[in-house]
Amino acid sequence: YPLIARSSFRTIPFSRAGLLITGVLGNGRPFGIEELKSITGGVGILDMEVFYTPEQAYTFLAAMGDAGRAFELTHIIPIDLLVPLFYGLFLSTFISWLLHRWLPAASPWHRLNVIPVIGALFDYLENLGIIAMLLAWPLEMYSIAQITMAATLLKFGFSVLAGVVVLCAVAGWILLVLRQRCSGGPAS
């Protein structure tokens, strides 16, 4: 696993920078959600809604208006296609880096680094569903809306799970360091 440790250390700053840049662009002006809200009168993006029915999804898209839907498709979606790449890469490599410091190299727990990647894949599925709904507008594709809502829930679920893994890995690493210092062993 030395390759994982080295690649993780080098990838963390790159992916964190990409995440910060896409976060700023995707949320601010003139490309992001704040600009969209000024166009739509306060309506944001479907990506951040949870537990919606297909009818509610299409009511949401209707409330965006033609200009809002066009803005999301041409400005927000292109940025949003990069976000899962960067957060999946960042969290996966950060988890790898943390677990490498805490656990033996052969530990099967290192496989937890795939959790953010799975979340990112569901984010891409969600994005594809939203793109399909926007492109087909005003046609309402309820099965696509249901799949998109399920992908949103799974995206959020795996994101929370990745956060729990990070917190547990940090806690485990800290406990290991404290135990080694108390016993006079080497601290990582």
C-alpha positions as CSV (number, residue, x, y, z in Angstrom):
1,Y,0.0,0.0,0.0
2,P,2.9,2.5,-0.2
3,L,1.7,3.6,-3.6
4,I,-1.7,4.4,-2.0
5,A,-0.1,6.5,0.7
6,R,2.1,8.4,-1.8
7,S,-0.6,9.0,-4.4
8,S,-3.0,10.0,-1.6
9,F,-0.7,12.6,-0.2
10,R,-0.2,14.1,-3.7
11,T,-3.8,13.9,-4.7
12,I,-5.3,15.5,-1.6
13,P,-4.2,19.1,-2.3
14,F,-5.1,18.8,-6.0
15,S,-8.6,17.4,-5.3
16,R,-9.2,19.9,-2.5
17,A,-8.3,22.8,-4.7
18,G,-10.6,21.5,-7.4
19,L,-13.4,21.1,-4.9
20,L,-12.9,24.6,-3.6
21,I,-12.8,26.2,-7.1
22,T,-15.9,24.3,-8.3
23,G,-17.6,25.2,-5.0
24,V,-17.0,28.9,-5.4
25,L,-18.0,28.8,-9.1
26,G,-21.0,26.6,-8.5
27,N,-22.4,28.6,-5.6
28,G,-21.6,32.3,-6.5
29,R,-22.0,34.7,-9.3
30,P,-22.0,34.9,-12.3
31,F,-22.1,31.1,-12.9
32,G,-23.6,29.5,-9.9
33,I,-26.7,29.1,-7.7
34,E,-26.8,32.7,-6.5
35,E,-27.1,33.9,-10.1
36,L,-29.7,31.2,-10.8
37,K,-31.7,32.3,-7.8
38,S,-31.6,35.9,-9.0
39,I,-33.0,34.7,-12.4
40,T,-35.7,32.4,-10.9
41,G,-36.8,34.6,-8.0
42,G,-35.2,32.4,-5.4
43,V,-35.6,28.9,-6.9
44,G,-32.4,26.9,-6.5
45,I,-31.4,23.5,-7.9
46,L,-33.1,20.2,-7.7
47,D,-29.8,18.5,-6.6
48,M,-30.3,19.9,-3.1
49,E,-33.9,18.8,-2.7
50,V,-34.6,15.6,-0.9
51,F,-37.7,13.3,-0.8
52,Y,-39.6,14.7,-3.7
53,T,-42.2,13.1,-5.8
54,P,-42.0,13.2,-9.6
55,E,-44.9,15.8,-9.5
56,Q,-42.9,17.9,-7.1
57,A,-39.8,17.7,-9.2
58,Y,-41.7,19.0,-12.2
59,T,-43.4,21.7,-10.2
60,F,-39.9,22.7,-9.1
61,L,-38.6,22.8,-12.6
62,A,-41.6,24.8,-13.8
63,A,-41.0,27.3,-11.0
64,M,-37.5,27.9,-12.5
65,G,-39.0,29.3,-15.7
66,D,-37.4,29.0,-19.1
67,A,-34.5,31.3,-18.3
68,G,-33.7,29.4,-15.1
69,R,-33.8,26.0,-16.7
70,A,-31.6,27.2,-19.5
71,F,-29.2,28.7,-17.0
72,E,-29.0,25.5,-15.0
73,L,-28.3,23.5,-18.1
74,T,-25.6,25.8,-19.6
75,H,-23.9,27.1,-16.4
76,I,-24.6,25.0,-13.3
77,I,-24.6,21.5,-14.8
78,P,-21.2,21.9,-16.4
79,I,-19.7,22.9,-13.1
80,D,-21.8,20.2,-11.3
81,L,-20.3,17.5,-13.5
82,L,-16.9,18.3,-12.0
83,V,-18.0,18.4,-8.3
84,P,-18.4,14.6,-7.9
85,L,-15.0,14.0,-9.4
86,F,-13.3,16.3,-7.0
87,Y,-15.2,15.4,-3.8
88,G,-15.0,11.7,-4.7
89,L,-11.3,11.9,-5.3
90,F,-10.6,14.1,-2.3
91,L,-12.6,12.0,0.2
92,S,-11.4,8.7,-1.2
93,T,-7.7,9.7,-1.0
94,F,-8.1,11.4,2.3
95,I,-9.7,8.3,3.8
96,S,-6.9,6.2,2.3
97,W,-4.3,8.6,3.8
98,L,-5.9,8.5,7.2
99,L,-6.5,4.8,7.3
100,H,-2.9,4.1,6.2
101,R,-1.7,6.0,9.2
102,W,-4.0,4.2,11.6
103,L,-4.4,0.6,10.4
104,P,-2.0,-2.1,9.2
105,A,-1.5,-2.2,5.4
106,A,-3.3,-5.5,5.0
107,S,-6.4,-4.4,6.9
108,P,-9.6,-4.9,4.9
109,W,-10.9,-1.6,6.4
110,H,-8.8,0.3,3.7
111,R,-11.6,-0.6,1.3
112,L,-13.8,2.0,3.0
113,N,-12.1,4.5,0.6
114,V,-14.6,3.4,-2.1
115,I,-17.6,4.9,-0.2
116,P,-17.1,8.5,-1.5
117,V,-16.6,7.0,-5.0
118,I,-20.0,5.3,-4.8
119,G,-21.5,8.6,-3.6
120,A,-19.9,10.4,-6.6
121,L,-21.4,7.8,-9.0
122,F,-24.8,8.3,-7.6
123,D,-24.2,12.1,-7.9
124,Y,-23.5,11.5,-11.6
125,L,-26.6,9.4,-12.0
126,E,-28.6,12.3,-10.4
127,N,-27.0,14.8,-12.7
128,L,-27.9,12.6,-15.8
129,G,-31.5,12.5,-14.6
130,I,-31.7,16.2,-14.1
131,I,-30.1,16.8,-17.6
132,A,-32.7,14.4,-19.1
133,M,-35.6,16.2,-17.4
134,L,-34.3,19.6,-18.5
135,L,-33.7,18.6,-22.1
136,A,-37.1,16.8,-22.4
137,W,-39.0,19.8,-20.9
138,P,-42.0,20.2,-21.0
139,L,-42.3,16.4,-21.3
140,E,-42.6,14.9,-17.9
141,M,-40.7,11.6,-17.4
142,Y,-41.8,10.4,-14.0
143,S,-39.7,7.3,-14.0
144,I,-36.6,9.4,-14.6
145,A,-37.7,11.8,-11.8
146,Q,-38.1,8.8,-9.4
147,I,-34.6,7.4,-10.3
148,T,-33.1,10.9,-9.9
149,M,-34.7,11.3,-6.5
150,A,-33.4,7.9,-5.4
151,A,-29.9,8.8,-6.7
152,T,-30.1,12.1,-4.7
153,L,-30.9,10.1,-1.5
154,L,-28.1,7.6,-2.1
155,K,-25.7,10.5,-2.9
156,F,-26.4,12.2,0.4
157,G,-26.4,8.8,2.2
158,F,-23.0,7.9,0.9
159,S,-21.7,11.4,1.6
160,V,-22.7,11.2,5.2
161,L,-21.2,7.7,5.5
162,A,-17.9,9.0,4.0
163,G,-18.0,11.8,6.6
164,V,-18.5,9.2,9.4
165,V,-15.5,7.2,8.0
166,V,-13.3,10.3,8.0
167,L,-14.3,11.1,11.6
168,C,-13.7,7.5,12.8
169,A,-10.4,7.4,11.0
170,V,-9.2,10.7,12.5
171,A,-10.3,9.4,16.0
172,G,-8.6,6.1,15.5
173,W,-5.4,7.8,14.3
174,I,-5.4,10.1,17.3
175,L,-6.0,7.3,19.7
176,L,-3.1,5.3,18.1
177,V,-0.8,8.3,18.5
178,L,-1.8,8.8,22.1
179,R,-1.4,5.2,22.9
180,Q,2.1,5.1,21.3
181,R,3.2,8.2,23.2
182,C,1.9,6.9,26.5
183,S,3.7,3.6,25.9
184,G,6.9,5.3,24.7
185,G,6.5,3.8,21.2
186,P,7.0,5.7,17.9
187,A,4.3,8.3,17.1
188,S,3.0,8.5,13.5
